[in-house]
Amino acid sequence: MVDIALLQGLVGGSKPFEAFLKAYLQHFKFKTLTTTDFKDYFCNYFKDTQAIQQIDWQTWLYSPGVSLTFFMCQPCSAVDLLDKQALSLRLNLEA
C-alpha cells in the first residue's frame, strides 16, 4: 500500500505535491491508467528530488497492510513515539 502522505512529505510538503496532482490529473484526465503509469509520472515529475530515491516501490505497492515507514515518518509527540516503538517491536516479533 502506497502512503500518499509519506510521498507528499518526501517531495517537500503539500505545495509541491498539490502541483504534481494538478499536473497528473491534467495529463491523465479521461484516460485509463495503471499503477506503473502513476509511479513513472511521479518519478519523472520529481526526478530532481533526491528523497524519492529511497522509495521501495515493490514493497509499498505489493505488500499487504499499512507500511511501518508511514508510522515512523510522521511527526509525533512523546506518547505517539512510544506507540510507534511498541508497534515496531510487535511487527518485528511477528515477522
N, C-alpha and C positions, 0 to 999 in steps of 0.2 A: 504494500500500500504506500503510495507516494504521499508525503505530508506537505501539502501546499504551503502551510505556514512556515515550514522549515526552508522550502525553496525560496520563499519571499525573504526570509532572513539572510540566506546565503547571497542573494543578489543586491542587498543593501536596503531592504525595507519596502514599505508599501508603495512609495512613489515609483521606483524603477519597475516594481512588479506590476503595478497597475498600467504603466506604459506598455509593458510586454503584453499584458492581457488584451489591451485595446488593439495592438498590432496583430496579435494572434487571432482575435475574433474577426478583425477586418480581413485578414489573409485567408481564413478558412470558412468564412460565412457561406452558408448554403452548400457546404461540402461535407462529405463523409470522411472521417479521418481515423487513424489508428493511434495507439499509444506511441508507436515509433514516430509518427508524424509530430506528436506533441514534443517528445524528447528531442528530436532533431531540430525542431524550430526553437525550442528553449535553449539548447546548447549553442545554436548558431546566433541567436539574439544576444546571448550573454557570453559570447566567445572570448571577450576581453576580461571577464570576471574570473579571477583565479580560483575563488572559493568553490565554483561549481565542479572543479576537477575532483573534489572529494566525494561527490555523489556516487554511491554504489547503486546504479540503476537496476541491476539484476536483482539484488536483494529487495530494494524498495518496491519494485513492480511485481515481483513474483513470489514474495514470501507472505505467509498469512499473518494477520494481526496488525497491530499498530507498532510502528518502528520504535525501538528503545531510543534511537537517536533523537526522535521528536521530543521525548520527555527530557532528555539530558540537555537539549539545546535551548529550551525555553527559559525565559527569565523566571526567577523563583525567589521565594522567601526562605528563611531558615527551616520552617516547618515543611515547605514543599521539598526542599533539598533532602530532608530525612526521608520523606515519602519516596523520592526518586532513588535514593540509595537502597531503601528496602525493596523497591521494585527491581532494581538491578540485581540485587542479591537473589531474589526469588527467581528471576529469569535465568540467572546463571546456574542455580541449583536444579532447575527444571530441564536445562539443556543437556 
